[in-house]
Amino acid sequence: MRGAKHGAKSKALAALVTTALALPLTACGTDTGPGDGSTVTVTIGYQSKTINTVTAGTLLRSLGSFEKELNALGDGTTYKVNWQDYATGAPITAQMTAGKIDIGSMGDFPLLINAARGKQLGRPTHLVSVTGYNLRGGLNTIVTAPGSKLRSLNDLRGKKVSTSVGSAADGTLVRALQRAGIDPAKGVEKLNQQPAVGASALAAGSTDALSQFVAWPGLLAYQGKAKALYDGAELNLPTFHGVTAREDFAKKRPAVLEAFLKAQSDATAYLHDHPVAAAEKVAKATGLPAEVVYLYNGAHGIATFNPALQPSLISALKKDVSVLKSAKLVGDVDVDAFVDDQYVKRALGPTAYADQLTATPPPAASQAWPKGATSTRTFNSPASLLHYVAAHRTALRAAYVPDTTTGTLWFADKAVWVADGDDLHPFVTAETARAYIADHQGARTISYATALERAS
């Protein structure tokens, strides 16, 4: 029954994307309005289910922050916002370079394609802010079916792997395979599929593994339809999503772009101040379980939200170019020319922006989300969390633990647990658990049930 529901959701998502593509899109332009005023339509391309872009998309839209900022401009213009929802960044780039989307949000690899296509087609774009990021790369994960016999990346040789070519998740797959000594072009059979299609393929057994970006890996794990094979944080390379704007739009209407970035800042503050409420809002808008949204966007979640264009992220973006060039998806990309922080600096103010440039992510922590609670409880160790869970098994919505090696947050009941003497250590994947055991004599893997018993 759950598989049928998932299939129905996938078909519904595909229908929504098809409908969105068929809609006439109107970029920012002026039409004669009543009296002496004018009406301007601003078109925003976003990815509702890519939930580490919510501060420039789903959450921002639900809060009405952008519309409020536009109304506050007081320039005698009536503004309308046209929100366009897509499953990946590629169609957003296509619409931007056609002059039909003004502002879009997407992952780091699609951002580079956005830069390359914009320059190639004479419609240059610029990266103007960041939404969510993970300094180690934990936003992307490779998963397999729950009963899969695949144990490591080496087992992917000759297997079918679904991903979205040119996406951040594809970048993780390519780099992970290369580190394992596998040729990404010849060592596996790569299936270029949108996330929902790949998820269905994994469930149907027509692909052996799925490499995808937030929130698909966490969603499938939560639903019991997948288990993690490779944690993108093992690469220890930053991955992020950001906001891109057409250059001609930014120059013509800088106040509108700054209003968007102020609204993004407001949405970011709301997410930080009300993480549970923000997760609930995003869940309501997307149909995703709030527990999955919180895994990525919550306090101590996998994603950190900060609109500043931090040097470490820009440096990582420059390193991504070679991956896309080797796949012949882009030529040379001038990242420095693509990055333009003048608008977000003005939107936030120079002092606040300088502070955010040097801000660091909060430390990973174990958390429990009690039913009916408006906030989660944080614990100083996974064992302390398990002790609490054991005493409140039926009163919890979810429990989360950070991977012992990478810090990537994961569902406690989906983690791989290792007992090392009296200590209990969680891991996202069995492979990282085995690596820990190899370096710690006497350590061994135990079940979640056993871990709960030991903690209680």
C-alpha positions as CSV (number, residue, x, y, z in Angstrom):
1,M,0.0,0.0,0.0
2,R,2.9,2.4,0.9
3,G,4.6,1.6,-2.4
4,A,1.3,2.4,-4.3
5,K,1.0,5.7,-2.4
6,H,4.6,6.5,-3.3
7,G,3.9,5.7,-7.0
8,A,0.9,8.0,-6.9
9,K,2.9,10.8,-5.4
10,S,5.6,10.4,-8.1
11,K,3.0,10.5,-10.8
12,A,1.4,13.6,-9.2
13,L,4.8,15.3,-9.0
14,A,5.5,14.5,-12.6
15,A,2.1,15.9,-13.6
16,L,2.8,19.1,-11.6
17,V,6.1,19.6,-13.3
18,T,4.6,19.0,-16.7
19,T,1.8,21.5,-15.9
20,A,4.4,24.1,-14.7
21,L,6.4,23.7,-17.9
22,A,3.3,24.2,-20.0
23,L,2.3,27.4,-18.3
24,P,3.1,30.7,-20.0
25,L,5.9,32.3,-18.1
26,T,6.1,36.1,-17.9
27,A,9.5,37.5,-16.9
28,C,9.8,40.8,-15.1
29,G,8.2,43.4,-17.3
30,T,5.9,46.4,-17.1
31,D,2.3,46.5,-18.2
32,T,0.1,49.5,-18.1
33,G,-1.9,49.5,-14.9
34,P,-4.8,51.5,-13.6
35,G,-4.2,55.3,-13.2
36,D,-0.6,56.4,-13.4
37,G,0.9,53.3,-11.9
38,S,2.2,50.2,-13.5
39,T,2.2,46.5,-12.8
40,V,5.4,44.5,-12.7
41,T,5.5,40.7,-12.6
42,V,8.5,39.0,-11.0
43,T,9.0,35.4,-11.9
44,I,10.8,33.1,-9.4
45,G,12.0,29.6,-10.2
46,Y,12.4,27.4,-7.2
47,Q,12.5,23.7,-6.2
48,S,9.9,23.0,-3.5
49,K,11.2,19.6,-2.6
50,T,14.9,20.5,-2.7
51,I,14.4,21.7,0.9
52,N,17.7,23.3,1.5
53,T,16.6,26.0,-0.9
54,V,13.5,26.8,1.2
55,T,14.7,30.2,2.4
56,A,14.6,31.3,-1.3
57,G,11.6,29.2,-2.2
58,T,9.1,27.1,-0.2
59,L,9.4,28.7,3.2
60,L,9.9,32.2,1.7
61,R,6.8,31.7,-0.3
62,S,4.7,30.4,2.6
63,L,5.7,33.4,4.8
64,G,4.8,35.9,2.1
65,S,8.1,37.7,2.9
66,F,8.9,38.7,-0.7
67,E,5.5,40.2,-1.3
68,K,5.8,42.2,1.9
69,E,9.2,43.6,0.9
70,L,7.9,44.5,-2.5
71,N,4.9,46.4,-1.0
72,A,7.3,48.2,1.2
73,L,9.2,49.7,-1.7
74,G,6.6,52.4,-2.0
75,D,7.7,53.2,-5.6
76,G,4.1,53.5,-7.0
77,T,4.4,50.1,-8.7
78,T,2.1,47.2,-8.2
79,Y,4.2,44.0,-8.0
80,K,3.0,40.4,-8.7
81,V,5.1,37.4,-8.0
82,N,4.9,34.4,-10.3
83,W,6.2,31.3,-8.5
84,Q,7.4,28.4,-10.7
85,D,8.1,25.1,-9.1
86,Y,10.6,22.6,-10.7
87,A,12.1,19.3,-9.7
88,T,15.7,20.2,-10.6
89,G,17.8,23.2,-11.6
90,A,18.1,22.5,-15.3
91,P,14.7,23.7,-16.4
92,I,15.1,26.8,-14.2
93,T,18.3,27.6,-16.1
94,A,16.5,27.0,-19.5
95,Q,13.8,29.5,-18.6
96,M,16.3,32.0,-17.2
97,T,18.3,32.0,-20.4
98,A,15.1,32.4,-22.4
99,G,14.3,35.5,-20.3
100,K,11.3,33.9,-18.7
101,I,12.6,33.6,-15.1
102,D,14.2,36.4,-13.2
103,I,15.5,34.8,-10.0
104,G,16.2,31.1,-9.4
105,S,17.6,28.8,-6.8
106,M,19.6,25.6,-7.4
107,G,22.6,23.5,-6.3
108,D,26.3,24.2,-6.9
109,F,26.7,22.1,-10.0
110,P,23.6,23.4,-11.7
111,L,24.7,26.9,-10.7
112,L,27.8,26.4,-12.8
113,I,25.7,25.2,-15.7
114,N,23.6,28.3,-15.2
115,A,26.6,30.5,-15.5
116,A,27.9,28.7,-18.6
117,R,24.6,28.7,-20.4
118,G,23.9,32.3,-19.6
119,K,27.2,33.4,-21.0
120,Q,26.9,31.2,-24.0
121,L,23.5,32.5,-24.9
122,G,24.2,36.1,-24.2
123,R,22.0,36.2,-21.1
124,P,24.5,36.3,-18.3
125,T,23.5,35.4,-14.7
126,H,25.0,35.9,-11.3
127,L,25.2,34.0,-8.1
128,V,23.8,36.5,-5.6
129,S,23.4,34.5,-2.3
130,V,23.5,31.1,-0.7
131,T,20.6,29.2,0.8
132,G,21.6,25.9,2.6
133,Y,25.1,24.3,2.7
134,N,27.1,21.5,4.3
135,L,30.8,22.0,4.6
136,R,31.5,18.3,4.3
137,G,29.0,17.5,1.5
138,G,26.4,15.7,3.6
139,L,23.5,17.1,1.5
140,N,24.0,14.3,-1.1
141,T,23.7,10.6,-0.4
142,I,23.9,7.3,-2.4
143,V,21.3,4.8,-1.3
144,T,20.3,1.3,-2.2
145,A,17.2,-0.8,-1.6
146,P,16.7,-2.0,2.0
147,G,17.5,-5.6,1.1
148,S,20.4,-4.9,-1.2
149,K,23.5,-7.0,-0.9
150,L,25.7,-4.0,-2.0
151,R,28.0,-3.1,0.9
152,S,30.3,-0.5,-0.4
153,L,31.1,1.7,-3.4
154,N,33.3,-1.0,-4.8
155,D,30.2,-3.2,-5.2
156,L,28.7,-0.6,-7.6
157,R,31.1,-1.8,-10.4
158,G,29.0,-2.8,-13.4
159,K,25.8,-1.8,-11.6
160,K,23.0,0.6,-12.6
161,V,23.0,3.9,-10.7
162,S,20.3,6.5,-11.0
163,T,21.1,10.1,-10.7
164,S,20.3,13.5,-12.3
165,V,23.2,14.2,-14.6
166,G,24.7,17.7,-13.9
167,S,23.2,17.9,-10.4
168,A,25.0,18.2,-7.1
169,A,24.2,14.5,-6.4
170,D,25.8,13.5,-9.7
171,G,28.9,15.4,-8.7
172,T,29.0,13.5,-5.4
173,L,28.6,10.2,-7.4
174,V,31.4,11.0,-9.8
175,R,33.8,12.1,-7.0
176,A,33.0,9.1,-4.8
177,L,33.5,6.6,-7.7
178,Q,36.8,8.3,-8.6
179,R,38.0,7.9,-5.0
180,A,37.1,4.3,-5.1
181,G,39.1,3.8,-8.2
182,I,36.0,3.4,-10.5
183,D,35.7,5.2,-13.8
184,P,32.4,7.1,-13.5
185,A,31.9,6.9,-17.3
186,K,32.6,3.2,-17.8
187,G,32.6,1.6,-14.4
188,V,28.9,1.9,-13.7
189,E,25.8,2.3,-15.9
190,K,24.5,5.7,-15.1
191,L,20.8,6.3,-15.5
192,N,19.9,10.0,-16.0
193,Q,16.6,10.4,-14.2
194,Q,14.8,13.0,-12.2
195,P,14.7,12.3,-8.5
196,A,11.1,10.9,-8.3
197,V,11.7,8.7,-11.3
198,G,14.9,7.4,-9.8
199,A,13.2,6.7,-6.5
200,S,10.5,4.6,-8.3
201,A,13.3,2.8,-10.3
202,L,15.0,1.9,-7.0
203,A,11.7,0.6,-5.6
204,A,11.0,-1.4,-8.8
205,G,14.5,-2.9,-8.8
206,S,15.4,-1.4,-12.2
207,T,18.4,0.4,-10.7
208,D,20.8,-0.9,-8.1
209,A,21.5,2.4,-6.4
210,L,20.3,6.0,-6.3
211,S,22.5,9.1,-5.9
212,Q,20.4,12.1,-5.1
213,F,20.3,15.4,-3.3
214,V,18.2,16.5,-0.3
215,A,15.5,15.5,0.6
216,W,15.2,12.3,-1.4
217,P,17.8,10.0,0.5
218,G,16.3,11.0,3.9
219,L,12.8,10.6,2.6
220,L,13.4,7.1,1.2
221,A,15.2,6.0,4.4
222,Y,12.4,7.4,6.6
223,Q,9.9,5.5,4.5
224,G,11.9,2.2,4.8
225,K,12.4,2.2,1.1
226,A,16.2,2.7,1.1
227,K,19.3,2.5,3.2
228,A,22.4,4.7,2.9
229,L,25.4,3.2,1.0
230,Y,27.5,6.3,0.9
231,D,27.4,9.5,2.9
232,G,28.4,12.5,0.8
233,A,30.1,14.0,3.8
234,E,32.8,11.3,3.4
235,L,34.2,13.5,0.5
236,N,34.7,16.3,3.0
237,L,34.0,18.9,0.3
238,P,31.5,21.7,0.7
239,T,28.2,21.5,-1.2
240,F,25.6,24.2,-1.3
241,H,22.6,25.7,-3.0
242,G,22.3,29.3,-4.0
243,V,20.3,32.0,-5.6
244,T,21.0,33.1,-9.2
245,A,19.6,36.2,-11.0
246,R,19.7,37.4,-14.6
247,E,22.1,40.2,-15.0
248,D,19.8,42.3,-17.1
249,F,17.0,42.0,-14.5
250,A,19.4,42.8,-11.6
251,K,20.6,46.0,-13.4
252,K,17.1,47.0,-14.4
253,R,15.4,46.4,-11.0
254,P,18.1,46.2,-8.3
255,A,15.6,47.3,-5.6
256,V,13.5,44.2,-6.5
257,L,16.4,41.9,-6.2
258,E,17.4,43.4,-2.9
259,A,13.9,43.0,-1.7
260,F,14.1,39.3,-2.5
261,L,17.3,39.0,-0.6
262,K,15.9,40.8,2.4
263,A,13.0,38.4,2.3
264,Q,15.4,35.5,2.1
265,S,17.2,36.9,5.2
266,D,13.8,37.1,7.0
267,A,13.0,33.5,6.0
268,T,16.4,32.4,7.2
269,A,15.9,34.1,10.6
270,Y,12.5,32.5,10.9
271,L,14.0,29.0,10.2
272,H,16.6,29.6,12.9
273,D,14.2,30.9,15.5
274,H,11.3,28.5,14.8
275,P,12.9,25.3,13.3
276,V,10.0,23.0,14.1
277,A,7.4,25.5,12.8
278,A,9.4,26.0,9.7
279,A,9.6,22.3,9.1
280,E,5.9,22.0,9.5
281,K,5.3,24.8,7.0
282,V,7.6,23.2,4.4
283,A,6.0,19.8,5.0
284,K,2.5,21.3,4.4
285,A,3.6,23.0,1.2
286,T,5.5,20.0,-0.2
287,G,3.8,16.9,1.1
288,L,7.1,15.7,2.6
289,P,7.0,14.4,6.2
290,A,8.0,17.1,8.6
291,E,10.4,14.7,10.3
292,V,12.3,14.5,7.0
293,V,12.3,18.2,6.5
294,Y,13.7,18.7,10.1
295,L,16.5,16.1,9.4
296,Y,17.9,18.6,6.9
297,N,16.6,22.0,8.0
298,G,16.2,21.7,11.7
299,A,18.4,22.8,14.6
300,H,21.7,20.9,14.1
301,G,20.3,19.6,10.8
302,I,22.4,18.5,7.9
303,A,22.0,21.9,6.2
304,T,23.2,25.2,7.5
305,F,21.4,28.3,6.3
306,N,23.3,31.6,5.7
307,P,22.9,33.8,2.7
308,A,26.5,35.1,2.7
309,L,28.7,34.0,-0.2
310,Q,31.4,32.6,2.1
311,P,34.9,32.1,0.6
312,S,35.0,28.4,1.4
313,L,31.9,27.8,-0.7
314,I,33.2,29.9,-3.7
315,S,36.4,27.9,-3.5
316,A,34.5,24.7,-3.6
317,L,32.5,26.0,-6.6
318,K,35.7,26.5,-8.5
319,K,36.8,22.9,-7.8
320,D,33.5,21.7,-9.2
321,V,34.2,23.1,-12.7
322,S,36.6,20.3,-13.5
323,V,34.0,17.7,-12.8
324,L,31.5,19.3,-15.2
325,K,34.2,19.9,-17.8
326,S,35.2,16.2,-17.7
327,A,31.6,15.3,-18.3
328,K,31.5,17.8,-21.2
329,L,28.6,19.7,-19.6
330,V,30.5,23.0,-19.5
331,G,33.7,24.6,-20.8
332,D,35.6,27.0,-18.7
333,V,33.6,28.9,-16.2
334,D,34.7,32.2,-14.7
335,V,33.5,31.7,-11.2
336,D,34.8,35.1,-9.9
337,A,32.8,36.9,-12.6
338,F,29.7,34.8,-11.9
339,V,29.7,35.6,-8.2
340,D,28.2,39.0,-7.3
341,D,27.6,39.9,-3.7
342,Q,26.8,43.6,-4.0
343,Y,23.0,43.0,-3.8
344,V,23.1,40.8,-0.7
345,K,25.5,43.2,1.0
346,R,23.1,46.0,0.5
347,A,20.1,43.9,1.5
348,L,21.7,42.8,4.8
349,G,23.8,45.8,5.5
350,P,27.7,45.7,5.6
351,T,28.1,44.9,9.3
352,A,25.6,42.0,9.3
353,Y,27.0,40.6,6.0
354,A,30.6,40.7,7.4
355,D,29.4,38.8,10.5
356,Q,27.7,36.2,8.3
357,L,30.7,35.8,6.1
358,T,32.6,34.3,9.1
359,A,29.8,32.5,10.8
360,T,30.3,28.8,11.5
361,P,27.7,26.0,11.5
362,P,26.4,24.9,14.9
363,P,27.9,21.6,16.2
364,A,26.1,18.4,15.4
365,A,23.9,17.1,18.2
366,S,21.5,14.2,19.1
367,Q,17.9,15.3,19.2
368,A,14.5,14.0,20.0
369,W,11.2,15.4,18.7
370,P,8.4,14.6,21.2
371,K,4.8,14.4,19.8
372,G,3.0,17.7,20.1
373,A,6.1,19.6,21.0
374,T,7.0,22.9,19.4
375,S,10.7,22.3,19.9
376,T,13.1,19.4,20.0
377,R,15.2,18.2,22.9
378,T,19.0,18.1,22.5
379,F,21.3,15.6,24.2
380,N,25.0,15.6,24.8
381,S,25.6,12.1,23.5
382,P,23.9,9.5,21.4
383,A,23.7,7.2,24.4
384,S,21.8,9.9,26.4
385,L,19.4,10.3,23.5
386,L,18.8,6.5,23.4
387,H,18.2,6.5,27.1
388,Y,15.5,9.1,26.6
389,V,14.0,7.2,23.6
390,A,13.8,4.0,25.5
391,A,11.7,5.7,28.1
392,H,9.4,7.5,25.6
393,R,9.1,5.1,22.7
394,T,5.5,5.9,21.9
395,A,5.7,9.6,22.6
396,L,8.2,10.6,19.9
397,R,7.8,11.8,16.3
398,A,11.5,11.2,15.5
399,A,15.0,10.9,17.0
400,Y,18.2,12.0,15.3
401,V,21.9,11.3,15.8
402,P,25.0,12.6,14.1
403,D,27.4,10.2,12.4
404,T,30.4,9.5,14.6
405,T,32.8,10.2,11.7
406,T,31.2,12.8,9.5
407,G,28.7,14.5,11.8
408,T,25.9,14.0,9.3
409,L,22.5,13.8,11.1
410,W,20.5,10.7,10.5
411,F,17.4,9.0,11.9
412,A,18.4,7.1,15.1
413,D,16.4,4.0,14.1
414,K,18.0,4.0,10.6
415,A,21.6,4.4,11.7
416,V,24.2,1.7,12.0
417,W,25.1,1.3,15.6
418,V,28.5,0.2,17.0
419,A,29.2,-0.8,20.6
420,D,32.8,0.1,21.6
421,G,33.1,-1.0,25.2
422,D,30.4,1.0,27.1
423,D,30.2,3.6,24.3
424,L,27.5,3.6,21.6
425,H,28.4,5.1,18.2
426,P,25.9,5.8,15.3
427,F,26.9,5.9,11.6
428,V,24.9,6.7,8.5
429,T,26.4,3.8,6.5
430,A,27.6,0.3,7.2
431,E,30.9,1.1,5.4
432,T,31.9,3.9,7.8
433,A,30.9,1.7,10.7
434,R,33.2,-1.0,9.4
435,A,36.0,1.5,9.1
436,Y,35.5,2.5,12.7
437,I,35.5,-1.1,13.9
438,A,38.7,-1.8,11.9
439,D,40.5,0.9,14.0
440,H,38.9,0.0,17.4
441,Q,39.7,-3.5,18.7
442,G,36.6,-5.1,20.3
443,A,34.1,-2.8,18.7
444,R,31.2,-4.5,17.0
445,T,28.0,-3.7,15.2
446,I,24.7,-4.1,17.1
447,S,21.1,-3.6,16.3
448,Y,19.1,-0.5,17.1
449,A,17.0,-2.6,19.6
450,T,20.2,-3.8,21.3
451,A,21.5,-0.2,21.4
452,L,18.3,0.9,23.1
453,E,18.5,-1.9,25.7
454,R,22.1,-1.0,26.5
455,A,21.3,2.7,26.9
456,S,18.3,2.1,29.1
